[in-house]
Amino acid sequence: MHHHLLGPLARSYRTSASALAVLWYLSIGPLLIALSVVLHLCFDHSWILAGVLGGALLSLVSVLFLAWSTSAHLDVHREGIVVGRRLLGGEPRAMWFTEIHPASIRVFSSIDSIRPLRGGQRMISPHWHISAGADLAVTFLGPDRRTIHSLGLRSPRPVQGIVIFGSRDAMEIAAALRSGLERGGCPPHLARWSEQFGVQEIRGTGLHAQDQIPGVWADWRP
């Protein structure tokens, strides 16, 4: 991937983690271990100690999940952006500012609400760059993530082109995107059209919440 084509790096952003979510995930395993030990002391059944092993395994999974979800980055270059994960994230996505749909740029609060509930667990898509419990996020439509960055321009693509990046600096990132669009030749009134929405609060959960983000579904129109 030709990241050098995008020019010098101006600013790199990381996903923001929720302190309460981190505390919750890190406490599940130790709580299970403590409960297992207490039950073993009270009832003296050796099989209860299997909960200790389960708690240790759950702690490991929680740490790996938190490390994965908070390793996402969004790098703003002179001519475009790169978004990806540093841990098990696959190939980062690079795009010119001119490949971003100006009307699709939004800043949302309560972005954690978009996670659907499956099998008793709230899921995070590997294509969303947010961490559990995230609040603010910037969202926008870029080119199809299955295509490769090159000198040629690609059209913004609903569904496959959506970028959801959770960060406390979401407003700053959105401003950087709009400035980049202007540098790329987009008329200012189009590049900054979406500023009028400010910070929008996601309402509902799961699919209903996702439906409020421009470009998540194929029938999106500006």
Buried (B, 14 or more C-beta within 10 A) or exposed (E): BEBEBBEEEBEEBBBBBBEEBBEEBEEBBBEBBBBBBEBBEEEEEEEBBEBBEBBBEBBEEBEEBBEBBBBBBBBBBEBBBBBBBEEEBEEBBBBBBBBBBBBBBBBBBBBBBBBBEEEEEBEBEEEBBBBBBBBBBBBBBBBBBEBEBEEEEBEBBBBBBBBBBBBBBBBBBBBBBBBBBBBBEBEEEBBBBBEEEEEBEBEEBBEEBBEBBBBBEEEBEE
